[in-house]
C-alpha cells in the first residue's frame, strides 16, 4: 500500500457467534434409512454447499431441497416423508439464515 492509496483493507465480517436454534418438528418423521427425526438444527451453509446442491439438482426447487438437506446433515431423500408444515418452517429458517439481520 502506498501513501497515496486511501482504499481501506478488505476484511470479512465476523462469523455469527450464536449457534443456530433447533427446530422441534410438529410431525416427527423417519429418514430414508428409517432413523427417527423429531428435531433439526440446520447449520449455516457455505458457498461450497450451494455449489454441491446445484451440482446435485436439476431445478430450483431441487437446489433448495438439496441445500436444506445439507444444512441439516441429511439427504434430499431423507426429507421425502417430512410433513409439509414442518418443511415450510424449515424453509423459513433457512431463508432467515441467508439474509443478514439489520442492526
Secondary structure, DSSP 8 states (H G I E B T S, - for coil): --TT-------------S----EEEEEEEE-TT--EEEEE------HHHHHHHHHH-SSHHHHHHHHHHHHHT--GGGGTTS-HHHHHHHHHHHHHHHS----
